[in-house]
Amino acid sequence: MTQATYDDANLLLHLYELRRETRMRTARAWFVSSFKPKTLAELQELCPPASDNNAQMRMVTSYWEMAASFVAAGVLNPELFFVNNRELLVVWLRVQHVVAELRTTFKDPGFLKNLETVGKQYADYLNHTRPGTFDAFAARMGG
């Protein structure tokens, strides 16, 4: 990993500020407590088009896809990101069960690709730096 910079820290602080917005806080709380589909059918039942749940799901996943894109593109130091953003791993663990079906349905093989890439890197980081932590965390999150 490269040395983190002040720019990395400033970008992390800005991402944190975005997460504090009232609607985003509500969406994040709902996602962590309620988003646990294992199939596309369960996802469609939980988050039908034009529903508030669908909007909240899109808000959370698009936010973390954006944040992950900064890491994947090399704009943001991965280690600094990992020690400050475990929520990304929660989101990846929750969507991983349905992402392949969503990509097929949307005819978009790159849908949430940054989230997947960085989620897997985050799991590898935890397995390397703190063996057993990822497995215990994934078990708690239902992943």
Beta strands, then each sheet from edge to edge (+ up, - down):
end
